[in-house]
Amino acid sequence: MKYRTLGRTGLKVSAISMGTFSFGGEGAFAKVADQGVPEARRLVDACIEAGVNLFDTANMYSLGRSEEILGEVLEGRRDDVLISCKARMRIGPGPNDEGVSRHHLIRECERSLKRLRTDRIDVYLMHEWDGLTPLEEMLEALDTLRAQGKILYAGCSNYSGWHVMKALGIAERSRLPRFAAQQIHYTLEAREAEYELLPLSVDQGVGVMVWSPLAAGLLSGAFRRDRAPEDSRQAKGWSEPPIRDEERLWRIVDVAAEIADARGITPAQVALAWTLSRPAVSTLVVGGLSEAQFRENCAATEIELTDDELERLNRVSRVPYIYPYWHQHNFAAGRFSDGDRALHDSYRDLGMV
């Protein structure tokens, strides 16, 4: 396993981290899996053996059952690993059962700590944007939790670029906790994060934690134009992430499979190795149903794709060169920063556009 610093912190996280989305299997999460304590223990043991040191959960995963299972499985070895957890999503029928208000965050952090059987959450992520709660209120609540030792680092998930930058600006101005990380969806198929989220991560030193880096298994190699696993979450009605151009997806899968076949590895490992090669990426939060899947995914950290392989994957998957980026490509390329290049390096082969 390889380890990377989480953004501008001194915290080292494994390049592959374990997602516990499938623990519990209550409500809508039954479409993914319903792993109980015995299954979870086997998977966590396999991940720790492979060098994984970060385990990701959320208060809304099976309405807390995922946290309970993870807490039980990690008991006795909690101090040897890191936990990232999230709050914001609706977890009940009440008017304050969602959001990032001071009331909601402090209450939900306390509840998560109890379910996780721990005294701290290492990385506490705001699971989704809340446009009704002032950012000052959210950051002050995180400051309280950090001062109490209940969280060590704060972060966000599923924010837009201006949301993140506004939060960072307020944090700096008011000397409140700065987002150390953002957890985003970013894959060979979904590269929209390159427009704003990756450049700001490079520029501002925000570590990127990627959720569902195999696009819910669509990039694993198990799915092709003419076949799909009968036991997949898609077959059970799960619709995330959305695929807006199915033919483009299959072209990407074809290229990943060609590279995998030539190297004697799997398409999943190619997709993960590509994502690990991208700027600002600290860790990939990977889920799985078997120990073999986690071992395969962890082995991707040892794979370095060649420049030719990276270019083939880039050309088949890069997103449209929208405004103002094509204009910057034409007239500002001589003065690009590292943040700019997080997007623009994918189009260096183009002339004037």
Stockholm file with secondary structure:
# STOCKHOLM 1.0

chainA/1-353         MKYRTLGRTGLKVSAISMGTFSFGGEGAFAKVADQGVPEARRLVDACIEAGVNLFDTANMYSLGRSEEILGEVLEGRRDDVLISCKARMRIGPGPNDEGVSRHHLIRECERSLKRLRTDRIDVYLMHEWDGLTPLEEMLEALDTLRAQGKILYAGCSNYSGWHVMKALGIAERSRLPRFAAQQIHYTLEAREAEYELLPLSVDQGVGVMVWSPLAAGLLSGAFRRDRAPEDSRQAKGWSEPPIRDEERLWRIVDVAAEIADARGITPAQVALAWTLSRPAVSTLVVGGLSEAQFRENCAATEIELTDDELERLNRVSRVPYIYPYWHQHNFAAGRFSDGDRALHDSYRDLGMV
#=GR chainA/1-353 SS CCEEECTTSSCEEESEEEECTTBSCCGGGGGTCCBCHHHHHHHHHHHHHHTCCEEECCTTGGGGHHHHHHHHHHTTCGGGSEEEEEECSCCSSSTTSSSCCHHHHHHHHHHHHHHHTSSCEEEEEECSCCSSSCHHHHHHHHHHHHHTTSEEEEEEESCCHHHHHHHHHHHHHHTCCCEEEEEEECCSSCCGGGTTHHHHHHHHTCEEEEESTTTTTTTSSSCBTTBCCTTSTTTTTCCCSCCSCHHHHHHHHHHHHHHHHHHTSCHHHHHHHHHHTSTTEEEEEECCSSHHHHHHHHHGGGCCCCHHHHHHHHHHHCCCCCTTHHHHHHHTGGGCCHHHHHHHGGGTTCCCC
#=GC SS_cons         CCEEECTTSSCEEESEEEECTTBSCCGGGGGTCCBCHHHHHHHHHHHHHHTCCEEECCTTGGGGHHHHHHHHHHTTCGGGSEEEEEECSCCSSSTTSSSCCHHHHHHHHHHHHHHHTSSCEEEEEECSCCSSSCHHHHHHHHHHHHHTTSEEEEEEESCCHHHHHHHHHHHHHHTCCCEEEEEEECCSSCCGGGTTHHHHHHHHTCEEEEESTTTTTTTSSSCBTTBCCTTSTTTTTCCCSCCSCHHHHHHHHHHHHHHHHHHTSCHHHHHHHHHHTSTTEEEEEECCSSHHHHHHHHHGGGCCCCHHHHHHHHHHHCCCCCTTHHHHHHHTGGGCCHHHHHHHGGGTTCCCC
//
